[in-house]
Amino acid sequence: MALPILREHVERNILLIRGHRVMLDADLASLYGVPTKRLNEQVRRNKRRFPANFMFQLTAEEVDRLRSQFATSKTGPGGRRYRPYVFTEQGVAMLSSVLHSERAIQVNIAIMRAFVQLREIIGSNKGLARRLNELEKKYDSQFRVVFEAIRELMAEPEPKVKRIGFKT
């Protein structure tokens, strides 16, 4: 019996890289229940289905950042030999055409729902920001502090860079 695909698990694996919301090949392979090597093999066999805006390979610098953030597999013996690929929403949708299993269908449905929900959340924040601007124009400066506080709460948090090493 196949395990259910939890939306929270899918959402946790969506990353923002180069301004795109993407998922790592290893995370997708885990969700699909196949080895990463096999997933990438199917993609290579169907290269024309995956243009640059559907999938791209991470740079060495991006891999290092991910490795330090998420403690991903080391390189060399016992780890990944190649830089990972990441798939955009369209790339994930295209995977359904190259992976043929009941699990692949269920995973694709769950991933598409997660991407759609993420888009809706982002859209609602933009609508809220527009409404806030309208209200700010209506009311005088005594509410300026309140509007600024609300804007700070709505702003996306800046990624924190963890320093590695000893403090002196």
CYANA upper distance limits for C-alpha pairs under 8 A (distance plus 0.5 A):
  2 ALA  CA    103 ARG  CA      7.81
  5 ILE  CA      9 HIS  CA      8.06
  5 ILE  CA     10 VAL  CA      8.32
  5 ILE  CA     31 LEU  CA      8.12
  5 ILE  CA    106 GLN  CA      7.92
  5 ILE  CA    107 VAL  CA      6.97
  5 ILE  CA    110 ALA  CA      7.22
  6 LEU  CA     10 VAL  CA      7.12
  6 LEU  CA    110 ALA  CA      8.11
  7 ARG  CA     11 GLU  CA      6.59
  7 ARG  CA    110 ALA  CA      6.73
  7 ARG  CA    111 ILE  CA      8.00
  7 ARG  CA    113 ARG  CA      8.48
  7 ARG  CA    114 ALA  CA      6.85
  8 GLU  CA     12 ARG  CA      6.59
  9 HIS  CA     13 ASN  CA      7.14
 10 VAL  CA     14 ILE  CA      7.31
 10 VAL  CA    110 ALA  CA      7.85
 10 VAL  CA    111 ILE  CA      6.67
 10 VAL  CA    114 ALA  CA      7.29
 11 GLU  CA    111 ILE  CA      8.43
 11 GLU  CA    114 ALA  CA      6.46
 11 GLU  CA    115 PHE  CA      8.38
 13 ASN  CA     23 MET  CA      6.53
 13 ASN  CA     24 LEU  CA      8.06
 13 ASN  CA     27 ASP  CA      7.21
 14 ILE  CA     21 ARG  CA      6.72
 14 ILE  CA     22 VAL  CA      6.00
 14 ILE  CA     23 MET  CA      5.58
 15 LEU  CA     20 HIS  CA      8.47
 15 LEU  CA     21 ARG  CA      5.98
 15 LEU  CA     22 VAL  CA      5.76
 15 LEU  CA     23 MET  CA      6.59
 16 LEU  CA     20 HIS  CA      5.95
 16 LEU  CA     21 ARG  CA      5.10
 16 LEU  CA     22 VAL  CA      6.71
 17 ILE  CA     21 ARG  CA      6.97
 17 ILE  CA     22 VAL  CA      7.30
 20 HIS  CA     88 THR  CA      7.35
 21 ARG  CA     88 THR  CA      6.61
 21 ARG  CA     89 GLU  CA      7.82
 22 VAL  CA     86 VAL  CA      6.36
 22 VAL  CA     87 PHE  CA      5.71
 22 VAL  CA     88 THR  CA      5.01
 22 VAL  CA     89 GLU  CA      7.22
 23 MET  CA     27 ASP  CA      7.24
 23 MET  CA     28 LEU  CA      7.25
 23 MET  CA     86 VAL  CA      5.85
 23 MET  CA     87 PHE  CA      5.85
 23 MET  CA     88 THR  CA      7.21
 24 LEU  CA     28 LEU  CA      6.79
 24 LEU  CA     84 PRO  CA      7.34
 24 LEU  CA     85 TYR  CA      6.63
 24 LEU  CA     86 VAL  CA      4.98
 24 LEU  CA     87 PHE  CA      7.04
 25 ASP  CA     29 ALA  CA      6.51
 25 ASP  CA     36 THR  CA      6.87
 25 ASP  CA     39 LEU  CA      7.95
 25 ASP  CA     40 ASN  CA      7.90
 25 ASP  CA     84 PRO  CA      6.89
 25 ASP  CA     85 TYR  CA      5.98
 25 ASP  CA     86 VAL  CA      6.15
 25 ASP  CA     87 PHE  CA      7.58
 26 ALA  CA     30 SER  CA      6.64
 26 ALA  CA     35 PRO  CA      8.35
 26 ALA  CA     36 THR  CA      5.71
 26 ALA  CA     84 PRO  CA      8.15
 27 ASP  CA     31 LEU  CA      6.81
 28 LEU  CA     32 TYR  CA      6.61
 28 LEU  CA     36 THR  CA      8.46
 29 ALA  CA     33 GLY  CA      6.41
 29 ALA  CA     34 VAL  CA      5.66
 29 ALA  CA     35 PRO  CA      6.31
 29 ALA  CA     36 THR  CA      5.57
 29 ALA  CA     39 LEU  CA      6.62
 30 SER  CA     34 VAL  CA      6.76
 30 SER  CA     35 PRO  CA      7.62
 30 SER  CA     36 THR  CA      8.02
 31 LEU  CA    107 VAL  CA      7.11
 32 TYR  CA    103 ARG  CA      6.66
 32 TYR  CA    104 ALA  CA      6.07
 32 TYR  CA    107 VAL  CA      6.89
 33 GLY  CA    103 ARG  CA      8.19
 34 VAL  CA     38 ARG  CA      7.06
 34 VAL  CA     39 LEU  CA      7.28
 35 PRO  CA     39 LEU  CA      7.08
 36 THR  CA     40 ASN  CA      6.73
 37 LYS  CA     41 GLU  CA      6.53
 38 ARG  CA     42 GLN  CA      6.79
 39 LEU  CA     43 VAL  CA      6.92
 39 LEU  CA     99 LEU  CA      8.50
 40 ASN  CA     44 ARG  CA      6.61
 41 GLU  CA     45 ARG  CA      6.76
 42 GLN  CA     46 ASN  CA      6.85
 42 GLN  CA     98 VAL  CA      6.97
 42 GLN  CA     99 LEU  CA      7.96
 43 VAL  CA     47 LYS  CA      6.31
 43 VAL  CA     50 PHE  CA      7.93
 43 VAL  CA     95 LEU  CA      8.19
 43 VAL  CA     98 VAL  CA      7.81
 46 ASN  CA     50 PHE  CA      7.88
 46 ASN  CA     98 VAL  CA      7.83
 47 LYS  CA     51 PRO  CA      8.10
 49 ARG  CA     94 MET  CA      7.49
 50 PHE  CA     54 PHE  CA      5.93
 50 PHE  CA     55 MET  CA      6.56
 50 PHE  CA     91 GLY  CA      6.90
 50 PHE  CA     94 MET  CA      7.90
 51 PRO  CA     55 MET  CA      7.00
 52 ALA  CA     56 PHE  CA      6.22
 53 ASN  CA     88 THR  CA      7.62
 53 ASN  CA     90 GLN  CA      8.44
 53 ASN  CA     91 GLY  CA      8.33
 54 PHE  CA     87 PHE  CA      6.32
 54 PHE  CA     88 THR  CA      5.66
 54 PHE  CA     89 GLU  CA      7.71
 54 PHE  CA     90 GLN  CA      5.89
 54 PHE  CA     91 GLY  CA      4.59
 54 PHE  CA     92 VAL  CA      8.23
 55 MET  CA     85 TYR  CA      7.26
 55 MET  CA     86 VAL  CA      6.08
 55 MET  CA     87 PHE  CA      4.88
 55 MET  CA     88 THR  CA      6.49
 55 MET  CA     91 GLY  CA      6.27
 56 PHE  CA     85 TYR  CA      6.06
 56 PHE  CA     86 VAL  CA      6.15
 56 PHE  CA     87 PHE  CA      7.31
 57 GLN  CA     83 ARG  CA      7.05
 57 GLN  CA     84 PRO  CA      6.37
 57 GLN  CA     85 TYR  CA      4.73
 57 GLN  CA     86 VAL  CA      6.75
 58 LEU  CA     62 GLU  CA      6.36
 58 LEU  CA     63 VAL  CA      6.76
 58 LEU  CA     83 ARG  CA      6.56
 58 LEU  CA     84 PRO  CA      6.45
 58 LEU  CA     85 TYR  CA      6.56
 58 LEU  CA     86 VAL  CA      7.66
 59 THR  CA     63 VAL  CA      6.75
 59 THR  CA     83 ARG  CA      7.65
 60 ALA  CA     64 ASP  CA      6.75
 60 ALA  CA     83 ARG  CA      7.54
 61 GLU  CA     65 ARG  CA      6.80
 62 GLU  CA     66 LEU  CA      6.69
 63 VAL  CA     67 ARG  CA      6.48
 63 VAL  CA     83 ARG  CA      7.37
 63 VAL  CA     84 PRO  CA      8.09
 64 ASP  CA     68 SER  CA      6.70
 65 ARG  CA     69 GLN  CA      6.64
 66 LEU  CA     70 PHE  CA      6.28
 66 LEU  CA     71 ALA  CA      7.85
 66 LEU  CA     72 THR  CA      7.44
 67 ARG  CA     71 ALA  CA      5.31
 67 ARG  CA     72 THR  CA      5.20
 67 ARG  CA     73 SER  CA      7.62
 67 ARG  CA     74 LYS  CA      8.15
 68 SER  CA     72 THR  CA      8.07
 73 SER  CA     79 GLY  CA      5.82
 73 SER  CA     80 ARG  CA      6.87
 74 LYS  CA     78 GLY  CA      7.93
 74 LYS  CA     79 GLY  CA      5.32
 74 LYS  CA     80 ARG  CA      6.89
 75 THR  CA     79 GLY  CA      5.34
 75 THR  CA     80 ARG  CA      5.47
 75 THR  CA     81 ARG  CA      6.18
 75 THR  CA     82 TYR  CA      8.34
 76 GLY  CA     80 ARG  CA      6.78
 76 GLY  CA     81 ARG  CA      6.02
 77 PRO  CA     81 ARG  CA      8.21
 87 PHE  CA     91 GLY  CA      5.50
 87 PHE  CA     92 VAL  CA      6.38
 88 THR  CA     92 VAL  CA      6.73
 89 GLU  CA     93 ALA  CA      6.82
 89 GLU  CA    112 MET  CA      7.77
 89 GLU  CA    115 PHE  CA      7.42
 90 GLN  CA     94 MET  CA      6.69
 91 GLY  CA     95 LEU  CA      6.78
 92 VAL  CA     96 SER  CA      7.64
 92 VAL  CA    108 ASN  CA      7.55
 92 VAL  CA    111 ILE  CA      8.28
 93 ALA  CA     97 SER  CA      8.23
 93 ALA  CA    108 ASN  CA      7.07
 93 ALA  CA    112 MET  CA      7.93
 94 MET  CA     98 VAL  CA      7.68
 95 LEU  CA     99 LEU  CA      6.48
 96 SER  CA    100 HIS  CA      7.45
 96 SER  CA    104 ALA  CA      6.88
 96 SER  CA    105 ILE  CA      7.06
 96 SER  CA    108 ASN  CA      7.06
 99 LEU  CA    104 ALA  CA      6.76
100 HIS  CA    104 ALA  CA      6.98
100 HIS  CA    105 ILE  CA      8.29
101 SER  CA    105 ILE  CA      7.06
102 GLU  CA    106 GLN  CA      6.95
103 ARG  CA    107 VAL  CA      6.55
104 ALA  CA    108 ASN  CA      6.54
105 ILE  CA    109 ILE  CA      6.82
106 GLN  CA    110 ALA  CA      6.82
107 VAL  CA    111 ILE  CA      6.61
108 ASN  CA    112 MET  CA      6.53
109 ILE  CA    113 ARG  CA      6.73
110 ALA  CA    114 ALA  CA      6.80
111 ILE  CA    115 PHE  CA      6.77
112 MET  CA    116 VAL  CA      6.65
113 ARG  CA    117 GLN  CA      6.61
114 ALA  CA    118 LEU  CA      6.65
115 PHE  CA    119 ARG  CA      6.74
116 VAL  CA    120 GLU  CA      6.75
117 GLN  CA    121 ILE  CA      6.74
118 LEU  CA    122 ILE  CA      6.80
119 ARG  CA    123 GLY  CA      6.58
120 GLU  CA    124 SER  CA      6.58
121 ILE  CA    125 ASN  CA      6.88
122 ILE  CA    126 LYS  CA      7.00
123 GLY  CA    127 GLY  CA      6.82
124 SER  CA    128 LEU  CA      6.59
125 ASN  CA    129 ALA  CA      6.64
125 ASN  CA    154 MET  CA      7.67
126 LYS  CA    130 ARG  CA      6.79
127 GLY  CA    131 ARG  CA      6.75
128 LEU  CA    132 LEU  CA      6.60
129 ALA  CA    133 ASN  CA      6.81
129 ALA  CA    151 ARG  CA      8.08
130 ARG  CA    134 GLU  CA      6.98
131 ARG  CA    135 LEU  CA      6.81
132 LEU  CA    136 GLU  CA      6.58
132 LEU  CA    147 PHE  CA      7.81
133 ASN  CA    137 LYS  CA      6.85
134 GLU  CA    138 LYS  CA      7.00
135 LEU  CA    139 TYR  CA      6.88
136 GLU  CA    140 ASP  CA      7.91
136 GLU  CA    143 PHE  CA      8.19
136 GLU  CA    144 ARG  CA      7.83
136 GLU  CA    147 PHE  CA      7.50
139 TYR  CA    143 PHE  CA      7.45
140 ASP  CA    144 ARG  CA      8.02
143 PHE  CA    147 PHE  CA      6.86
144 ARG  CA    148 GLU  CA      6.66
145 VAL  CA    149 ALA  CA      6.67
146 VAL  CA    150 ILE  CA      6.78
147 PHE  CA    151 ARG  CA      6.72
148 GLU  CA    152 GLU  CA      6.76
149 ALA  CA    153 LEU  CA      6.91
150 ILE  CA    154 MET  CA      6.79
151 ARG  CA    155 ALA  CA      6.64
